[in-house]
Amino acid sequence: MKAMIIVNPTSGREEAVDYVKQIEDILQKKGYEIKTVQTEKELDATKYCQNACENKFDLVVSLGGDGTLNETINGLVDQQHRPKLGIIPLGTVNDFARALQIPLEPEKAIRVLQSDRTKKVDVGRFNDQYFVNIVAVGALAEASYDVTPEQKTKFGTLAYLTEGLKKMASTQTYPLRIEHDEKVWEGDSFLFLAALTNSTAGFEKLSPQAKVNDGVLHCYIIKKVNMIRLASIASSMARGELRNQKDVEYFTAENLKIASSEDLVTNVDGEEGDRLPVSIEVKPQHIEVVIE
């Protein structure tokens, strides 16, 4: 058996490398021949993972933050041979790990690699890239672009929340056209969300009905609202009651097309995505993840 450990040395307050020995020890005891690689630049994790697929590795371990994990998954998708995926979350938010109930403490997450249990999970296709948590369009979707790496390290999720609240002070809406499974919605929206999992931006109940393997996107159109209603909607996000709000339209879909007459950028798993228009679809139970 062969395992590849993909390490982002700048993750986890630059402590990622300190965990490599523990991971290697566990995998060696399970009988794996190990190759450890470190990322240096963007897309390195994707290339390493594609190499692991081509060489028929049995396991790939992502040791890093949400960006490293996203790149690793992009390397897995649509490959003829797909290794199992192990996740050691060292990021600021770690939504995918939360959704899979993988411990957020690195030592505990490393112990999960001893498990023989796996779960097949959905992956979202977004134009020519892939995601595992969420696509967002609108003012709040841009908040993460204003968070510096220093703020992420120092304040964690709080940094995103602070920038998000600044954006929420402006209740600007945008014209959207959303095609989903033969239906069409058109109108002005403050924020549109398409979630694959229940955990988004650290809100573990944002979409409580979403399962990692249910084969659909859980979509929320937040319409034009004033500041008072916006505060209520923000509170409902934390309580898991977003879809019950009167200014929110909720639906599930396997396919989406989103367009706007304005020049809008998307947010994909917390990173800047393509400008509209975009196409989104679900690849059901496409990757296999090691769980407790």
Backbone as CSV, one residue per row, in Angstrom:
resi,resn,N_x,N_y,N_z,CA_x,CA_y,CA_z,C_x,C_y,C_z
1,MET,0.844,-1.205,0.000,0.000,0.000,0.000,0.876,1.250,0.000
2,LYS,0.395,2.289,-0.693,1.164,3.529,-0.784,0.321,4.722,-0.317
3,ALA,0.952,5.607,0.438,0.269,6.818,0.914,1.124,8.038,0.618
4,MET,0.452,9.129,0.214,1.142,10.409,0.014,0.625,11.413,1.039
5,ILE,1.538,12.087,1.727,1.178,13.155,2.662,1.515,14.480,1.988
6,ILE,0.473,15.300,1.754,0.675,16.610,1.122,0.647,17.666,2.220
7,VAL,1.782,18.329,2.433,1.959,19.252,3.551,2.058,20.689,3.053
8,ASN,1.228,21.565,3.621,1.414,23.004,3.401,2.169,23.549,4.612
9,PRO,3.461,23.835,4.459,4.283,24.210,5.623,3.880,25.532,6.270
10,THR,3.061,26.339,5.590,2.656,27.620,6.174,1.339,27.520,6.943
11,SER,0.703,26.354,6.936,-0.593,26.205,7.605,-0.441,26.004,9.110
12,GLY,-1.564,26.197,9.822,-1.591,25.946,11.258,-0.576,26.769,12.015
13,ARG,-0.555,28.082,11.695,0.436,28.978,12.310,1.849,28.447,12.092
14,GLU,2.025,27.859,10.897,3.320,27.340,10.442,3.808,26.166,11.290
15,GLU,2.842,25.384,11.831,3.201,24.221,12.644,2.970,22.901,11.908
16,ALA,2.560,22.982,10.638,2.183,21.766,9.902,3.295,20.717,9.893
17,VAL,4.528,21.155,9.643,5.651,20.217,9.522,5.857,19.434,10.818
18,ASP,5.487,20.041,11.956,5.670,19.376,13.255,4.816,18.115,13.381
19,TYR,3.759,17.997,12.573,2.854,16.850,12.693,3.194,15.706,11.748
20,VAL,4.130,15.930,10.846,4.423,14.929,9.814,4.885,13.607,10.417
21,LYS,5.767,13.668,11.394,6.314,12.430,12.001,5.198,11.583,12.606
22,GLN,4.244,12.236,13.302,3.135,11.490,13.912,2.317,10.763,12.842
23,ILE,2.062,11.463,11.734,1.278,10.862,10.642,2.042,9.692,10.028
24,GLU,3.332,9.902,9.777,4.151,8.839,9.179,4.176,7.601,10.066
25,ASP,4.285,7.803,11.386,4.327,6.661,12.322,3.040,5.835,12.248
26,ILE,1.890,6.525,12.240,0.599,5.822,12.189,0.446,5.065,10.875
27,LEU,0.802,5.714,9.775,0.621,5.076,8.469,1.592,3.898,8.271
28,GLN,2.798,4.026,8.795,3.759,2.920,8.700,3.244,1.695,9.449
29,LYS,2.640,1.947,10.619,2.090,0.833,11.408,0.930,0.160,10.677
30,LYS,0.247,0.917,9.819,-0.843,0.329,9.035,-0.336,-0.334,7.749
31,GLY,0.983,-0.273,7.540,1.577,-0.977,6.413,1.772,-0.155,5.149
32,TYR,1.685,1.173,5.278,1.844,2.034,4.097,3.306,2.338,3.823
33,GLU,3.621,2.368,2.542,4.886,2.950,2.069,4.572,4.429,1.839
34,ILE,5.368,5.344,2.402,4.963,6.757,2.476,5.844,7.662,1.618
35,LYS,5.163,8.595,0.951,5.864,9.677,0.251,5.322,10.994,0.802
36,THR,6.207,11.840,1.345,5.792,13.124,1.916,6.274,14.257,1.013
37,VAL,5.352,15.150,0.649,5.700,16.270,-0.231,5.215,17.574,0.397
38,GLN,5.909,18.672,0.105,5.529,19.981,0.642,5.150,20.930,-0.494
39,THR,4.086,21.692,-0.271,3.682,22.682,-1.269,4.528,23.946,-1.112
40,GLU,4.799,24.577,-2.249,5.556,25.829,-2.240,4.780,26.961,-2.897
41,LYS,3.878,26.595,-3.792,3.130,27.626,-4.529,1.731,27.123,-4.856
42,GLU,0.918,28.009,-5.405,-0.453,27.671,-5.757,-0.501,26.494,-6.732
43,LEU,-1.450,25.608,-6.523,-1.733,24.424,-7.344,-0.740,23.279,-7.148
44,ASP,0.241,23.437,-6.270,1.157,22.324,-6.000,0.400,21.111,-5.467
45,ALA,-0.543,21.336,-4.540,-1.283,20.220,-3.940,-2.079,19.468,-5.006
46,THR,-2.651,20.207,-5.963,-3.407,19.576,-7.051,-2.481,18.684,-7.883
47,LYS,-1.315,19.198,-8.225,-0.373,18.422,-9.050,0.121,17.182,-8.316
48,TYR,0.439,17.347,-7.019,0.885,16.193,-6.232,-0.201,15.123,-6.178
49,CYS,-1.435,15.552,-5.987,-2.541,14.610,-5.876,-2.798,13.892,-7.198
50,GLN,-2.708,14.627,-8.291,-2.861,13.997,-9.609,-1.780,12.940,-9.828
51,ASN,-0.572,13.238,-9.360,0.529,12.286,-9.453,0.230,11.023,-8.638
52,ALA,-0.368,11.218,-7.448,-0.737,10.073,-6.603,-1.798,9.213,-7.285
53,CYS,-2.720,9.850,-8.000,-3.756,9.106,-8.738,-3.134,8.304,-9.879
54,GLU,-2.251,8.958,-10.634,-1.618,8.307,-11.777,-0.786,7.106,-11.346
55,ASN,-0.168,7.223,-10.153,0.702,6.146,-9.663,-0.017,5.199,-8.709
56,LYS,-1.365,5.306,-8.720,-2.232,4.380,-7.985,-1.899,4.275,-6.490
57,PHE,-1.707,5.449,-5.867,-1.577,5.470,-4.410,-2.918,5.070,-3.799
58,ASP,-2.874,4.515,-2.600,-4.095,4.068,-1.919,-4.690,5.153,-1.032
59,LEU,-3.850,6.086,-0.595,-4.292,7.122,0.345,-3.536,8.416,0.082
60,VAL,-4.254,9.534,0.143,-3.629,10.860,0.121,-4.081,11.590,1.380
61,VAL,-3.137,12.170,2.116,-3.459,12.913,3.335,-3.190,14.394,3.090
62,SER,-4.218,15.216,3.319,-4.071,16.671,3.194,-3.776,17.248,4.578
63,LEU,-2.577,17.809,4.737,-2.163,18.419,6.003,-2.024,19.916,5.766
64,GLY,-3.105,20.650,6.053,-3.096,22.083,5.784,-4.478,22.675,5.993
65,GLY,-4.680,23.855,5.451,-5.941,24.555,5.626,-6.934,24.246,4.530
66,ASP,-8.000,25.055,4.479,-9.068,24.837,3.503,-8.560,24.949,2.066
67,GLY,-7.603,25.859,1.829,-7.060,26.028,0.481,-6.303,24.794,0.018
68,THR,-5.487,24.229,0.899,-4.729,23.014,0.574,-5.672,21.858,0.294
69,LEU,-6.709,21.728,1.128,-7.689,20.657,0.952,-8.433,20.818,-0.374
70,ASN,-8.822,22.044,-0.680,-9.539,22.301,-1.930,-8.676,21.920,-3.133
71,GLU,-7.404,22.308,-3.094,-6.492,21.960,-4.190,-6.319,20.444,-4.301
72,THR,-6.196,19.774,-3.152,-6.025,18.318,-3.149,-7.232,17.634,-3.776
73,ILE,-8.435,18.076,-3.390,-9.664,17.492,-3.941,-9.763,17.765,-5.442
74,ASN,-9.328,18.947,-5.879,-9.319,19.242,-7.316,-8.409,18.276,-8.074
75,GLY,-7.386,17.762,-7.390,-6.507,16.770,-8.011,-7.111,15.376,-8.060
76,LEU,-8.079,15.108,-7.182,-8.722,13.788,-7.118,-9.846,13.617,-8.130
77,VAL,-10.608,14.688,-8.336,-11.864,14.582,-9.076,-11.639,14.127,-10.518
78,ASP,-12.497,13.218,-10.948,-12.525,12.710,-12.327,-11.315,11.865,-12.711
79,GLN,-10.456,11.548,-11.752,-9.329,10.659,-12.066,-9.831,9.218,-12.164
80,GLN,-9.189,8.455,-13.012,-9.601,7.056,-13.198,-9.402,6.271,-11.904
81,HIS,-8.269,6.513,-11.234,-8.018,5.906,-9.918,-8.009,7.028,-8.883
82,ARG,-8.856,6.905,-7.860,-8.919,7.933,-6.817,-8.570,7.321,-5.468
83,PRO,-7.432,7.712,-4.869,-7.098,7.223,-3.533,-8.112,7.704,-2.502
84,LYS,-8.147,7.035,-1.367,-8.915,7.548,-0.236,-8.256,8.841,0.241
85,LEU,-9.040,9.702,0.893,-8.542,11.003,1.352,-8.555,11.066,2.872
86,GLY,-7.415,11.413,3.448,-7.320,11.688,4.879,-7.176,13.192,5.077
87,ILE,-7.852,13.728,6.097,-7.855,15.183,6.307,-7.344,15.525,7.700
88,ILE,-6.269,16.315,7.746,-5.786,16.885,9.002,-5.991,18.395,8.884
89,PRO,-7.050,18.939,9.504,-7.409,20.340,9.278,-6.568,21.313,10.105
90,LEU,-5.871,22.191,9.410,-5.058,23.214,10.084,-5.484,24.615,9.657
91,GLY,-6.671,24.739,9.090,-7.109,26.022,8.563,-7.810,26.887,9.576
92,THR,-8.345,28.000,9.100,-9.056,28.950,9.946,-10.479,28.483,10.212
93,VAL,-11.119,27.916,9.200,-12.539,27.569,9.316,-12.772,26.063,9.294
94,ASN,-12.158,25.346,8.352,-12.230,23.882,8.283,-13.662,23.350,8.162
95,ASP,-14.446,23.942,7.262,-15.848,23.550,7.130,-16.036,22.090,6.726
96,PHE,-15.232,21.609,5.799,-15.418,20.242,5.315,-15.144,19.240,6.429
97,ALA,-14.090,19.496,7.209,-13.783,18.622,8.352,-14.927,18.651,9.372
98,ARG,-15.468,19.842,9.631,-16.603,19.956,10.563,-17.781,19.123,10.081
99,ALA,-18.075,19.235,8.784,-19.231,18.521,8.224,-19.063,17.004,8.336
100,LEU,-17.823,16.541,8.289,-17.539,15.109,8.390,-17.234,14.669,9.824
101,GLN,-17.359,15.631,10.749,-17.089,15.385,12.170,-15.676,14.850,12.415
102,ILE,-14.740,15.358,11.605,-13.320,15.085,11.837,-12.839,16.090,12.870
103,PRO,-12.151,15.650,13.932,-11.724,16.584,14.989,-10.899,17.742,14.435
104,LEU,-11.097,18.932,15.000,-10.358,20.107,14.553,-9.009,20.231,15.266
105,GLU,-8.800,19.447,16.322,-7.485,19.422,16.980,-6.592,18.470,16.190
106,PRO,-5.433,18.951,15.722,-4.599,18.144,14.824,-4.253,16.757,15.363
107,GLU,-3.884,16.670,16.650,-3.500,15.356,17.197,-4.649,14.358,17.128
108,LYS,-5.868,14.849,17.413,-7.034,13.954,17.359,-7.367,13.572,15.921
109,ALA,-7.229,14.543,15.011,-7.487,14.261,13.591,-6.484,13.239,13.051
110,ILE,-5.242,13.327,13.494,-4.207,12.380,13.057,-4.573,10.964,13.499
111,ARG,-5.155,10.840,14.704,-5.540,9.512,15.199,-6.659,8.887,14.360
112,VAL,-7.440,9.720,13.682,-8.508,9.210,12.805,-7.915,8.356,11.675
113,LEU,-6.661,8.632,11.304,-6.020,7.878,10.226,-5.838,6.403,10.581
114,GLN,-5.984,6.068,11.869,-5.920,4.665,12.281,-7.187,3.911,11.881
115,SER,-8.253,4.662,11.591,-9.555,4.072,11.305,-9.592,3.399,9.935
116,ASP,-10.403,2.350,9.831,-10.635,1.706,8.546,-11.977,2.142,7.957
117,ARG,-12.671,3.057,8.636,-13.975,3.531,8.164,-13.802,4.662,7.149
118,THR,-14.620,4.639,6.121,-14.599,5.725,5.132,-16.037,6.144,4.807
119,LYS,-16.163,7.296,4.197,-17.477,7.781,3.768,-17.341,8.370,2.375
120,LYS,-18.254,7.998,1.475,-18.264,8.591,0.138,-19.029,9.909,0.201
121,VAL,-18.432,10.964,-0.331,-19.032,12.299,-0.209,-19.156,12.980,-1.573
122,ASP,-20.105,13.920,-1.623,-20.348,14.677,-2.855,-19.259,15.719,-3.084
123,VAL,-19.054,16.026,-4.344,-18.185,17.133,-4.748,-18.985,18.007,-5.703
124,GLY,-18.822,19.315,-5.598,-19.484,20.228,-6.522,-18.545,20.623,-7.648
125,ARG,-19.085,20.656,-8.867,-18.308,21.159,-10.011,-18.746,22.600,-10.269
126,PHE,-17.778,23.502,-10.333,-18.037,24.923,-10.534,-17.236,25.349,-11.762
127,ASN,-17.919,25.494,-12.911,-17.211,25.693,-14.186,-16.165,24.595,-14.347
128,ASP,-14.891,24.949,-14.327,-13.851,23.931,-14.511,-13.090,23.615,-13.227
129,GLN,-13.637,24.019,-12.075,-12.988,23.665,-10.821,-14.004,22.969,-9.914
130,TYR,-13.544,22.563,-8.721,-14.397,21.772,-7.844,-14.403,22.361,-6.439
131,PHE,-15.488,22.101,-5.712,-15.601,22.617,-4.352,-16.320,21.595,-3.479
132,VAL,-16.198,21.766,-2.160,-16.815,20.796,-1.253,-17.735,21.445,-0.223
133,ASN,-17.785,22.774,-0.170,-18.615,23.426,0.835,-19.677,24.349,0.250
134,ILE,-19.240,25.449,-0.363,-20.234,26.467,-0.715,-19.781,27.373,-1.849
135,VAL,-20.767,27.841,-2.595,-20.567,28.937,-3.553,-21.469,30.080,-3.090
136,ALA,-20.927,31.290,-3.063,-21.703,32.453,-2.630,-21.570,33.575,-3.657
137,VAL,-22.657,34.338,-3.814,-22.672,35.491,-4.719,-23.337,36.654,-3.988
138,GLY,-22.688,37.832,-4.003,-23.273,39.001,-3.357,-22.281,39.714,-2.465
139,ALA,-22.744,40.731,-1.756,-21.857,41.579,-0.962,-21.074,40.783,0.077
140,LEU,-21.761,39.945,0.823,-21.102,39.190,1.886,-20.091,38.200,1.326
141,ALA,-20.341,37.727,0.105,-19.436,36.763,-0.524,-18.048,37.346,-0.726
142,GLU,-17.962,38.677,-0.824,-16.672,39.322,-1.063,-15.883,39.570,0.221
143,ALA,-16.506,39.316,1.373,-15.877,39.668,2.648,-14.527,38.982,2.844
144,SER,-14.421,37.700,2.432,-13.188,36.953,2.697,-11.996,37.505,1.930
145,TYR,-12.242,38.232,0.818,-11.120,38.765,0.049,-10.393,39.869,0.820
146,ASP,-11.093,40.479,1.790,-10.503,41.578,2.543,-9.774,41.106,3.795
147,VAL,-9.785,39.790,4.046,-9.104,39.247,5.221,-7.665,38.914,4.839
148,THR,-6.711,39.534,5.519,-5.305,39.279,5.217,-4.849,37.984,5.885
149,PRO,-3.773,37.352,5.362,-3.240,36.143,6.015,-2.896,36.387,7.480
150,GLU,-2.426,37.608,7.793,-2.077,37.945,9.184,-3.319,37.944,10.067
151,GLN,-4.427,38.498,9.536,-5.682,38.496,10.292,-6.187,37.075,10.495
152,LYS,-6.059,36.235,9.467,-6.490,34.836,9.590,-5.746,34.150,10.727
153,THR,-4.416,34.347,10.750,-3.590,33.687,11.760,-3.928,34.196,13.159
154,LYS,-4.135,35.504,13.288,-4.339,36.109,14.602,-5.758,35.930,15.134
155,PHE,-6.743,36.104,14.247,-8.134,36.140,14.715,-8.988,34.951,14.282
156,GLY,-8.496,34.125,13.342,-9.260,32.963,12.914,-10.595,33.354,12.299
157,THR,-11.639,32.585,12.642,-12.976,32.812,12.085,-13.459,34.224,12.350
158,LEU,-13.026,34.804,13.477,-13.452,36.158,13.847,-13.092,37.170,12.765
159,ALA,-11.976,36.934,12.070,-11.561,37.855,10.999,-12.590,37.884,9.882
160,TYR,-13.111,36.714,9.502,-14.145,36.644,8.466,-15.430,37.312,8.935
161,LEU,-15.772,37.061,10.205,-17.008,37.621,10.754,-16.955,39.139,10.772
162,THR,-15.805,39.691,11.171,-15.644,41.146,11.234,-15.821,41.775,9.855
163,GLU,-15.141,41.203,8.861,-15.261,41.737,7.498,-16.682,41.544,6.968
164,GLY,-17.285,40.420,7.333,-18.655,40.157,6.903,-19.625,41.179,7.451
165,LEU,-19.453,41.550,8.698,-20.338,42.547,9.308,-20.168,43.914,8.653
166,LYS,-18.937,44.222,8.262,-18.700,45.490,7.547,-19.487,45.498,6.234
167,LYS,-19.434,44.365,5.516,-20.153,44.278,4.243,-21.664,44.345,4.475
168,MET,-22.112,43.743,5.584,-23.544,43.708,5.862,-24.103,45.091,6.200
169,ALA,-23.198,46.011,6.553,-23.653,47.383,6.826,-24.212,48.021,5.550
170,SER,-23.787,47.475,4.404,-24.357,47.916,3.127,-25.361,46.868,2.678
171,THR,-26.604,47.276,2.489,-27.629,46.304,2.105,-27.886,46.327,0.595
172,GLN,-26.826,46.581,-0.160,-26.951,46.623,-1.613,-27.368,45.252,-2.166
173,THR,-28.253,45.251,-3.148,-28.651,44.008,-3.800,-28.181,43.995,-5.249
174,TYR,-28.231,42.801,-5.837,-27.737,42.619,-7.203,-28.774,41.843,-8.012
175,PRO,-28.942,42.182,-9.295,-29.875,41.423,-10.134,-29.284,40.049,-10.467
176,LEU,-30.041,38.999,-10.183,-29.575,37.646,-10.470,-30.614,36.879,-11.278
177,ARG,-30.109,36.006,-12.136,-30.949,35.024,-12.825,-30.397,33.653,-12.457
178,ILE,-31.224,32.837,-11.822,-30.779,31.536,-11.338,-31.634,30.448,-11.989
179,GLU,-31.010,29.650,-12.840,-31.690,28.503,-13.452,-31.339,27.265,-12.637
180,HIS,-32.362,26.512,-12.229,-32.089,25.307,-11.449,-33.078,24.206,-11.815
181,ASP,-32.533,23.084,-12.292,-33.351,21.908,-12.607,-34.637,22.279,-13.349
182,GLU,-34.496,22.956,-14.478,-35.615,23.331,-15.362,-36.468,24.496,-14.843
183,LYS,-36.109,25.087,-13.729,-36.853,26.246,-13.208,-35.960,27.481,-13.273
184,VAL,-36.598,28.672,-13.186,-35.850,29.931,-13.251,-36.347,30.881,-12.160
185,TRP,-35.387,31.514,-11.464,-35.704,32.607,-10.528,-34.980,33.856,-11.013
186,GLU,-35.682,34.971,-11.089,-35.057,36.243,-11.457,-35.476,37.314,-10.474
187,GLY,-34.524,38.137,-10.040,-34.849,39.214,-9.121,-33.608,39.799,-8.498
188,ASP,-33.816,40.692,-7.530,-32.697,41.316,-6.817,-32.391,40.517,-5.556
189,SER,-31.117,40.255,-5.331,-30.706,39.447,-4.184,-29.532,40.107,-3.467
190,PHE,-29.612,40.118,-2.135,-28.496,40.589,-1.317,-27.386,39.547,-1.285
191,LEU,-27.791,38.277,-1.200,-26.810,37.191,-1.101,-27.442,35.899,-1.600
192,PHE,-26.691,35.155,-2.418,-27.119,33.818,-2.842,-26.094,32.807,-2.361
193,LEU,-26.563,31.714,-1.764,-25.686,30.655,-1.256,-26.115,29.317,-1.839
194,ALA,-25.149,28.520,-2.259,-25.396,27.140,-2.691,-24.460,26.252,-1.878
195,ALA,-25.024,25.531,-0.895,-24.219,24.780,0.074,-24.277,23.279,-0.194
196,LEU,-23.124,22.630,-0.103,-23.049,21.172,-0.210,-23.100,20.512,1.158
197,THR,-22.652,21.232,2.198,-22.593,20.661,3.548,-23.307,21.567,4.535
198,ASN,-23.455,21.075,5.756,-24.154,21.853,6.784,-23.289,22.974,7.355
199,SER,-21.969,22.855,7.244,-21.065,23.823,7.872,-20.499,24.784,6.838
200,THR,-20.707,26.078,7.082,-20.257,27.097,6.140,-19.719,28.303,6.896
201,ALA,-18.480,28.710,6.576,-17.837,29.869,7.217,-17.862,29.737,8.743
202,GLY,-17.764,28.490,9.213,-17.745,28.260,10.655,-19.123,28.146,11.275
203,PHE,-20.191,28.469,10.512,-21.563,28.266,11.000,-21.912,26.795,10.774
204,GLU,-21.915,26.004,11.832,-22.136,24.567,11.673,-23.595,24.211,11.443
205,LYS,-24.491,25.190,11.591,-25.913,24.908,11.381,-26.484,25.720,10.227
206,LEU,-25.643,26.309,9.400,-26.174,27.186,8.357,-27.201,26.450,7.500
207,SER,-26.875,25.207,7.136,-27.799,24.402,6.337,-27.921,23.027,6.989
208,PRO,-28.654,22.946,8.120,-28.655,21.718,8.920,-29.183,20.496,8.177
209,GLN,-30.027,20.722,7.162,-30.585,19.595,6.425,-29.616,19.032,5.380
210,ALA,-28.509,19.743,5.112,-27.549,19.282,4.095,-26.716,18.120,4.622
211,LYS,-26.598,17.088,3.807,-25.738,15.937,4.128,-24.593,15.915,3.115
212,VAL,-23.459,15.358,3.539,-22.284,15.355,2.655,-22.458,14.418,1.464
213,ASN,-23.505,13.593,1.500,-23.675,12.612,0.416,-25.125,12.532,-0.076
214,ASP,-25.863,13.663,-0.013,-27.276,13.623,-0.427,-27.489,13.970,-1.901
215,GLY,-26.407,14.320,-2.614,-26.498,14.503,-4.057,-27.125,15.795,-4.534
216,VAL,-27.367,16.755,-3.615,-27.977,18.026,-4.033,-27.279,19.223,-3.391
217,LEU,-27.469,20.384,-4.021,-27.053,21.671,-3.467,-28.243,22.246,-2.701
218,HIS,-27.953,22.825,-1.542,-28.988,23.476,-0.741,-28.825,24.977,-0.944
219,CYS,-29.819,25.575,-1.591,-29.686,26.942,-2.105,-30.570,27.927,-1.354
220,TYR,-30.009,29.105,-1.096,-30.715,30.157,-0.363,-30.585,31.465,-1.130
221,ILE,-31.726,32.051,-1.488,-31.736,33.383,-2.096,-32.197,34.355,-1.012
222,ILE,-31.279,35.204,-0.540,-31.635,36.236,0.446,-31.961,37.495,-0.339
223,LYS,-33.215,37.908,-0.262,-33.697,38.999,-1.110,-33.349,40.356,-0.508
224,LYS,-33.941,41.393,-1.075,-33.663,42.754,-0.605,-34.190,42.922,0.822
225,VAL,-33.330,43.350,1.713,-33.706,43.485,3.129,-33.152,44.786,3.705
226,ASN,-33.788,45.286,4.786,-33.240,46.448,5.488,-32.324,45.967,6.616
227,MET,-31.691,46.883,7.315,-30.706,46.524,8.332,-31.318,45.702,9.471
228,ILE,-32.563,46.031,9.852,-33.196,45.300,10.960,-33.448,43.846,10.556
229,ARG,-33.995,43.651,9.360,-34.239,42.286,8.891,-32.925,41.528,8.703
230,LEU,-31.886,42.255,8.286,-30.587,41.635,8.061,-30.022,41.059,9.354
231,ALA,-30.208,41.790,10.445,-29.733,41.300,11.744,-30.459,40.005,12.115
232,SER,-31.756,39.958,11.825,-32.552,38.760,12.106,-32.085,37.584,11.248
233,ILE,-31.764,37.866,9.979,-31.296,36.811,9.083,-29.933,36.274,9.533
234,ALA,-29.043,37.184,9.959,-27.724,36.759,10.452,-27.881,35.843,11.664
235,SER,-28.803,36.202,12.542,-29.070,35.381,13.726,-29.631,34.019,13.326
236,SER,-30.509,34.000,12.315,-31.104,32.733,11.880,-30.060,31.810,11.261
237,MET,-29.002,32.385,10.648,-27.908,31.574,10.104,-27.241,30.764,11.219
238,ALA,-27.001,31.424,12.346,-26.331,30.767,13.469,-27.222,29.693,14.101
239,ARG,-28.544,29.900,14.035,-29.482,28.958,14.668,-29.899,27.825,13.732
240,GLY,-29.516,27.898,12.467,-29.923,26.872,11.527,-31.342,27.031,11.027
241,GLU,-31.854,28.268,11.052,-33.244,28.516,10.658,-33.350,29.454,9.460
242,LEU,-32.292,29.531,8.667,-32.256,30.479,7.554,-33.401,30.242,6.575
243,ARG,-33.693,28.992,6.272,-34.690,28.728,5.229,-36.110,29.099,5.659
244,ASN,-36.317,29.338,6.962,-37.648,29.690,7.457,-37.914,31.199,7.437
245,GLN,-36.908,31.992,7.076,-37.081,33.442,7.059,-37.936,33.870,5.862
246,LYS,-38.789,34.879,6.068,-39.720,35.279,5.001,-39.014,35.934,3.814
247,ASP,-37.814,36.504,4.025,-37.079,37.146,2.925,-36.100,36.188,2.255
248,VAL,-36.227,34.896,2.572,-35.298,33.893,2.039,-36.071,32.846,1.241
249,GLU,-35.601,32.577,0.043,-36.181,31.505,-0.767,-35.217,30.331,-0.756
250,TYR,-35.711,29.151,-0.380,-34.867,27.959,-0.254,-35.302,26.898,-1.267
251,PHE,-34.336,26.242,-1.883,-34.640,25.106,-2.755,-33.398,24.222,-2.855
252,THR,-33.592,22.998,-3.311,-32.447,22.122,-3.580,-32.347,21.919,-5.083
253,ALA,-31.126,21.629,-5.542,-30.904,21.461,-6.983,-29.691,20.581,-7.238
254,GLU,-29.728,19.894,-8.363,-28.565,19.119,-8.799,-27.702,19.931,-9.757
255,ASN,-28.336,20.895,-10.447,-27.633,21.735,-11.421,-28.073,23.178,-11.263
256,LEU,-27.142,24.107,-11.464,-27.443,25.540,-11.374,-26.729,26.292,-12.484
257,LYS,-27.379,27.351,-12.957,-26.699,28.336,-13.798,-27.035,29.703,-13.210
258,ILE,-26.007,30.506,-12.936,-26.214,31.804,-12.298,-25.642,32.887,-13.202
259,ALA,-26.440,33.916,-13.441,-26.003,35.028,-14.294,-26.492,36.337,-13.688
260,SER,-25.891,37.446,-14.144,-26.299,38.780,-13.683,-25.976,39.800,-14.765
261,SER,-26.747,40.873,-14.779,-26.441,41.966,-15.709,-25.296,42.820,-15.170
262,GLU,-24.922,42.591,-13.901,-23.776,43.304,-13.311,-22.553,42.401,-13.272
263,ASP,-21.389,43.028,-13.141,-20.123,42.296,-13.111,-19.888,41.799,-11.682
264,LEU,-20.220,40.526,-11.429,-20.121,39.993,-10.072,-19.126,38.848,-10.001
265,VAL,-18.333,38.857,-8.915,-17.380,37.788,-8.654,-18.008,36.831,-7.651
266,THR,-17.712,35.540,-7.783,-18.221,34.539,-6.854,-17.191,34.231,-5.767
267,ASN,-17.670,33.570,-4.726,-16.796,33.066,-3.667,-16.986,31.555,-3.615
268,VAL,-15.899,30.810,-3.771,-15.966,29.356,-3.817,-15.121,28.787,-2.685
269,ASP,-15.785,28.154,-1.714,-15.080,27.616,-0.538,-14.144,28.654,0.091
270,GLY,-14.623,29.911,0.159,-13.854,30.950,0.840,-12.810,31.647,-0.010
271,GLU,-12.669,31.210,-1.264,-11.682,31.829,-2.154,-12.406,32.495,-3.321
272,GLU,-11.733,33.451,-3.946,-12.345,34.134,-5.078,-12.528,33.179,-6.251
273,GLY,-13.754,33.156,-6.790,-14.055,32.287,-7.926,-14.237,33.083,-9.207
274,ASP,-14.786,32.434,-10.214,-15.000,33.080,-11.517,-16.079,34.156,-11.422
275,ARG,-16.051,35.066,-12.379,-17.135,36.048,-12.502,-18.353,35.374,-13.136
276,LEU,-19.518,35.923,-12.828,-20.733,35.394,-13.450,-20.696,35.667,-14.962
277,PRO,-21.308,34.801,-15.790,-22.140,33.655,-15.424,-21.316,32.406,-15.097
278,VAL,-21.922,31.513,-14.285,-21.255,30.269,-13.917,-22.255,29.110,-13.971
279,SER,-21.716,27.896,-14.119,-22.515,26.670,-14.069,-22.023,25.819,-12.901
280,ILE,-22.962,25.213,-12.186,-22.633,24.390,-11.015,-23.408,23.082,-11.095
281,GLU,-22.740,21.994,-10.739,-23.440,20.706,-10.669,-22.843,19.858,-9.548
282,VAL,-23.594,18.852,-9.123,-23.132,17.954,-8.056,-22.627,16.652,-8.667
283,LYS,-21.465,16.195,-8.176,-20.971,14.864,-8.522,-21.197,14.000,-7.274
284,PRO,-22.257,13.187,-7.266,-22.646,12.486,-6.031,-21.625,11.437,-5.594
285,GLN,-21.338,11.443,-4.294,-20.504,10.425,-3.635,-19.239,10.119,-4.461
286,HIS,-18.529,11.183,-4.813,-17.433,11.068,-5.789,-16.078,10.759,-5.154
287,ILE,-15.874,11.169,-3.908,-14.598,10.866,-3.246,-14.850,10.136,-1.925
288,GLU,-13.838,9.406,-1.463,-13.962,8.586,-0.264,-13.019,9.128,0.801
289,VAL,-13.576,9.491,1.949,-12.805,10.154,3.012,-12.715,9.257,4.237
290,VAL,-11.535,9.218,4.845,-11.342,8.452,6.079,-12.008,9.197,7.234
291,ILE,-12.887,8.489,7.980,-13.589,9.104,9.111,-13.403,8.249,10.365
292,GLU,-13.827,8.800,11.513,-13.704,8.055,12.780,-14.620,6.838,12.802
